[in-house]
Amino acid sequence: MKSMSFPDPAVGVSLKSQHYDEILKRDLPIGWFELHPENYMNAGGENHRALSQIAERYPLSFHSVGLSLGRAEGPDLAYLERLAQLVKRYEPFQVSDHVAWTSSGGIFFNDLLPLPYTSASLNSFCNSVDLVQNRLGRRILIENPTQYSPLGESDRDETEFLNELARRSGCGLLLDLNNIYICANNLDFDAKSYLEAIDLSRVDEVHLAGHTESEWNGSRVLIDDHGSEVCSEVWALYADLLSCSGPVPTLIEWDTDVPALDRLLDEAAKAQACIDAIEPKAAKHAIAV
């Protein structure tokens, strides 16, 4: 496996088409952009024209939602081939997907669907990650999911599942702190205990995002919508994480109600200030891919 440089600055933002022109006109104080590769799987057009120019100036990270790693029949091989061609074309410093499944039997569900945490699902997921990493010729990252109700079939905690997945497959982890906070509220567990249980040496990227609050059957429910600023509780989790892990490439993830670019940059500056404030320790100066 080859290694890519630690982005400097370490914080990136989501790449959105409405910001292309402004990005290309300015010298931005961020380290990288993350994109959904599904939006770039056509051969050419305006998206690729802009992305090619952006890629000359900033590192890219690919955050996939289409591999469907958690489905019983394994990953979507047709999607994987398209992803492999895009990875070859742009050489992103990271490629990631989710603990989820998104398609089955030729039907795409347009959502990240959960899977139970069992020995059988772990074996299947490890096999899927191995297949993808072998095809791409690089290590990928896997993100912790959002959940809204317990999965009764599970026989282990999510942290145990993720730690064992990383150990067995060699993949890295993408830790979404907003997802942890949402699940802690919805499933009634302690978010800090989750951080204590996860193997932070495997965490090679962090996501920070916003959410909305709703009510169901008289209970407060948090909804993962990536449509607002990061809340104070998630910023506190981020500070706790950095104090233990040292600097980690961090994304401000904003996918709905996308604001002006400067608002994204303000959130990125907050994250970079958190990184700059910690004592230098065990920094991940290179990322295996």
C-alpha positions as CSV (number, residue, x, y, z in Angstrom):
1,M,0.0,0.0,0.0
2,K,1.2,3.5,-0.8
3,S,0.9,6.5,1.6
4,M,-0.4,10.0,1.0
5,S,0.6,13.2,2.9
6,F,-1.4,14.4,5.8
7,P,-3.5,17.3,4.5
8,D,-2.4,20.7,5.7
9,P,-4.6,22.3,6.9
10,A,-6.1,19.1,8.2
11,V,-9.7,20.2,7.8
12,G,-11.8,19.9,4.6
13,V,-15.3,20.7,3.5
14,S,-17.9,19.0,1.3
15,L,-17.6,19.8,-2.4
16,K,-20.8,21.2,-3.8
17,S,-21.4,22.2,-7.5
18,Q,-22.8,25.6,-6.5
19,H,-19.4,26.5,-5.1
20,Y,-17.3,25.5,-8.1
21,D,-16.7,28.9,-9.5
22,E,-15.9,30.5,-6.2
23,I,-13.5,27.7,-5.3
24,L,-11.6,28.2,-8.5
25,K,-11.4,32.0,-8.1
26,R,-10.1,32.0,-4.5
27,D,-7.1,30.6,-2.5
28,L,-9.0,28.9,0.3
29,P,-7.7,28.2,3.8
30,I,-8.7,24.6,3.8
31,G,-6.8,21.3,3.3
32,W,-9.1,19.3,1.1
33,F,-12.5,18.6,-0.4
34,E,-14.7,15.5,0.0
35,L,-17.2,14.5,-2.6
36,H,-19.7,11.7,-3.3
37,P,-18.3,9.8,-6.3
38,E,-21.8,8.9,-7.5
39,N,-22.0,12.5,-8.8
40,Y,-19.0,12.1,-11.0
41,M,-19.5,8.6,-12.6
42,N,-20.3,10.0,-16.0
43,A,-17.5,10.3,-18.5
44,G,-17.3,14.1,-18.8
45,G,-19.3,17.3,-18.6
46,E,-19.2,20.3,-16.3
47,N,-18.7,18.3,-13.1
48,H,-15.5,16.8,-14.4
49,R,-14.2,20.0,-15.9
50,A,-14.5,21.7,-12.5
51,L,-13.3,18.7,-10.5
52,S,-10.2,18.4,-12.7
53,Q,-9.2,21.9,-11.9
54,I,-10.0,21.6,-8.2
55,A,-8.0,18.4,-8.0
56,E,-4.9,20.3,-9.3
57,R,-5.1,22.6,-6.2
58,Y,-6.6,20.5,-3.4
59,P,-6.4,16.9,-2.3
60,L,-9.7,15.0,-2.7
61,S,-11.5,12.4,-0.6
62,F,-14.2,10.1,-2.0
63,H,-17.0,9.3,0.3
64,S,-19.2,6.6,-1.3
65,V,-22.8,5.7,-0.5
66,G,-23.2,3.1,-3.2
67,L,-21.0,0.1,-2.5
68,S,-23.7,-1.6,-0.4
69,L,-21.0,-3.4,1.6
70,G,-23.5,-4.8,4.2
71,R,-25.8,-6.7,1.8
72,A,-25.7,-10.5,1.9
73,E,-24.7,-10.9,-1.7
74,G,-21.6,-8.7,-1.3
75,P,-20.8,-5.2,-2.8
76,D,-22.3,-3.9,-6.0
77,L,-19.7,-5.0,-8.5
78,A,-20.9,-2.8,-11.3
79,Y,-20.7,0.2,-9.0
80,L,-17.3,-0.9,-7.8
81,E,-15.9,-0.9,-11.4
82,R,-17.1,2.6,-12.0
83,L,-15.7,3.7,-8.6
84,A,-12.3,2.1,-9.5
85,Q,-12.1,4.0,-12.8
86,L,-12.9,7.3,-10.9
87,V,-10.2,6.5,-8.3
88,K,-7.7,5.8,-11.0
89,R,-8.6,9.1,-12.7
90,Y,-8.3,11.4,-9.6
91,E,-6.2,9.5,-7.1
92,P,-8.0,10.7,-3.9
93,F,-6.1,10.5,-0.7
94,Q,-9.0,8.7,1.0
95,V,-11.9,6.4,-0.1
96,S,-14.7,5.6,2.3
97,D,-18.1,4.1,2.6
98,H,-20.5,3.0,5.4
99,V,-21.5,0.2,7.7
100,A,-24.8,-0.2,5.7
101,W,-26.4,-1.7,2.7
102,T,-28.1,0.4,0.0
103,S,-29.3,-2.1,-2.7
104,S,-30.4,-5.7,-3.1
105,G,-31.8,-7.8,-5.9
106,G,-31.2,-5.0,-8.4
107,I,-33.2,-2.5,-6.3
108,F,-31.5,0.7,-5.0
109,F,-33.1,2.1,-1.9
110,N,-31.5,5.5,-1.8
111,D,-30.8,5.2,1.9
112,L,-28.1,3.8,4.2
113,L,-29.8,0.8,5.8
114,P,-28.6,-0.8,9.0
115,L,-27.4,-4.3,9.5
116,P,-27.3,-6.4,12.7
117,Y,-24.0,-6.8,14.5
118,T,-23.4,-10.5,14.5
119,S,-20.7,-13.0,13.7
120,A,-22.3,-13.7,10.3
121,S,-22.7,-10.1,9.3
122,L,-19.1,-9.4,10.5
123,N,-17.7,-12.2,8.3
124,S,-19.7,-11.1,5.3
125,F,-18.7,-7.4,5.8
126,C,-15.0,-8.3,6.1
127,N,-15.2,-10.3,2.9
128,S,-16.8,-7.3,1.1
129,V,-14.2,-4.9,2.4
130,D,-11.4,-7.3,1.3
131,L,-12.9,-7.5,-2.2
132,V,-13.2,-3.7,-2.5
133,Q,-9.7,-3.0,-1.2
134,N,-8.2,-5.6,-3.5
135,R,-10.0,-4.1,-6.5
136,L,-9.0,-0.5,-5.7
137,G,-5.5,-1.5,-4.6
138,R,-5.8,0.6,-1.5
139,R,-7.1,0.7,2.1
140,I,-10.5,2.1,2.5
141,L,-12.3,3.7,5.5
142,I,-15.6,2.6,7.0
143,E,-18.0,5.0,8.7
144,N,-20.1,4.3,11.7
145,P,-23.9,4.6,10.9
146,T,-26.8,6.5,12.3
147,Q,-29.5,4.5,14.0
148,Y,-33.0,5.4,15.2
149,S,-34.0,2.1,17.0
150,P,-32.2,-0.9,18.4
151,L,-31.5,-3.9,16.1
152,G,-32.7,-6.9,18.1
153,E,-30.6,-9.4,16.2
154,S,-27.3,-7.9,17.3
155,D,-25.1,-9.8,19.7
156,R,-22.3,-7.3,20.1
157,D,-21.8,-3.5,20.4
158,E,-21.1,-1.3,17.4
159,T,-17.6,-0.5,18.7
160,E,-16.8,-4.1,19.0
161,F,-18.0,-4.7,15.5
162,L,-16.0,-1.8,14.1
163,N,-12.8,-2.7,16.0
164,E,-12.9,-6.3,14.8
165,L,-13.7,-5.2,11.2
166,A,-10.7,-2.9,11.1
167,R,-8.4,-5.6,12.7
168,R,-9.4,-8.4,10.4
169,S,-9.7,-6.5,7.1
170,G,-7.0,-3.9,7.6
171,C,-9.5,-1.1,6.8
172,G,-9.4,2.3,8.6
173,L,-12.3,3.9,10.4
174,L,-14.1,7.1,9.6
175,L,-15.6,8.3,12.8
176,D,-18.7,10.5,12.4
177,L,-19.1,12.2,15.7
178,N,-22.6,13.6,14.8
179,N,-23.7,10.0,14.2
180,I,-22.4,9.0,17.6
181,Y,-24.2,11.8,19.3
182,I,-27.4,11.1,17.5
183,C,-27.3,7.4,18.3
184,A,-26.4,8.1,21.9
185,N,-29.6,10.1,22.2
186,N,-31.8,7.8,20.2
187,L,-30.6,4.5,21.7
188,D,-29.8,5.9,25.2
189,F,-26.1,5.3,25.7
190,D,-23.1,7.5,26.6
191,A,-21.3,9.1,23.7
192,K,-18.1,9.5,25.6
193,S,-18.1,5.8,26.5
194,Y,-18.3,5.0,22.8
195,L,-15.2,7.0,22.2
196,E,-13.4,5.2,25.0
197,A,-14.3,1.8,23.4
198,I,-13.3,2.6,19.8
199,D,-9.8,1.8,18.6
200,L,-8.6,5.4,17.9
201,S,-5.4,4.1,16.3
202,R,-7.7,3.0,13.4
203,V,-9.5,6.3,12.9
204,D,-8.1,8.1,9.9
205,E,-10.9,10.6,9.3
206,V,-13.5,12.4,11.3
207,H,-16.9,13.8,10.2
208,L,-18.6,16.8,11.9
209,A,-22.1,17.7,10.8
210,G,-25.5,19.0,12.0
211,H,-28.8,17.4,12.6
212,T,-32.4,18.2,13.3
213,E,-34.6,17.4,16.3
214,S,-38.0,15.8,16.2
215,E,-40.5,14.0,18.5
216,W,-41.9,10.5,18.2
217,N,-44.2,8.9,20.7
218,G,-43.4,11.6,23.2
219,S,-39.6,11.1,22.9
220,R,-36.9,13.4,21.5
221,V,-35.5,12.0,18.3
222,L,-32.4,13.3,16.5
223,I,-32.4,13.1,12.7
224,D,-29.2,13.0,10.7
225,D,-29.7,15.5,7.9
226,H,-26.3,17.3,7.4
227,G,-28.1,20.5,7.1
228,S,-26.9,22.9,9.8
229,E,-23.9,23.9,11.9
230,V,-22.2,21.5,14.3
231,C,-23.8,21.6,17.7
232,S,-21.9,22.3,20.9
233,E,-22.2,18.8,22.2
234,V,-20.5,17.4,19.1
235,W,-17.8,20.0,19.3
236,A,-17.1,18.8,22.9
237,L,-16.9,15.2,21.6
238,Y,-14.4,16.4,19.0
239,A,-12.2,18.0,21.6
240,D,-12.3,14.8,23.7
241,L,-11.3,12.7,20.6
242,L,-8.4,15.0,19.6
243,S,-7.1,15.0,23.2
244,C,-6.6,11.2,22.9
245,S,-5.9,10.7,19.2
246,G,-3.9,13.8,18.2
247,P,-4.7,15.5,14.8
248,V,-7.0,13.6,12.4
249,P,-8.2,14.8,8.9
250,T,-11.6,16.3,9.6
251,L,-14.5,17.1,7.4
252,I,-17.3,19.6,7.8
253,E,-20.1,17.6,6.2
254,W,-23.0,19.7,4.9
255,D,-25.3,18.1,2.3
256,T,-28.8,19.7,2.6
257,D,-29.7,23.4,2.7
258,V,-26.2,24.0,1.5
259,P,-25.0,27.4,2.7
260,A,-22.6,29.9,1.2
261,L,-19.1,28.7,1.0
262,D,-17.9,31.2,3.6
263,R,-20.2,29.6,6.2
264,L,-18.6,26.2,5.5
265,L,-15.2,27.8,5.8
266,D,-16.2,29.3,9.2
267,E,-17.0,25.8,10.5
268,A,-13.8,24.5,9.1
269,A,-11.9,27.2,10.9
270,K,-13.4,26.2,14.2
271,A,-12.3,22.6,13.6
272,Q,-8.8,23.7,12.6
273,A,-8.6,25.8,15.8
274,C,-9.4,22.7,17.9
275,I,-6.6,20.8,16.2
276,D,-4.1,23.7,16.6
277,A,-5.0,23.9,20.3
278,I,-4.0,20.4,21.2
279,E,-0.6,19.3,22.3
280,P,1.4,17.7,19.5
281,K,1.2,13.9,19.9
282,A,0.9,10.8,17.9
283,A,-0.1,12.7,14.8
284,K,-1.0,10.6,11.8
285,H,1.4,12.3,9.4
286,A,0.8,9.7,6.7
287,I,-2.4,7.9,5.7
288,A,-2.2,4.4,4.2
289,V,-4.3,4.0,1.1
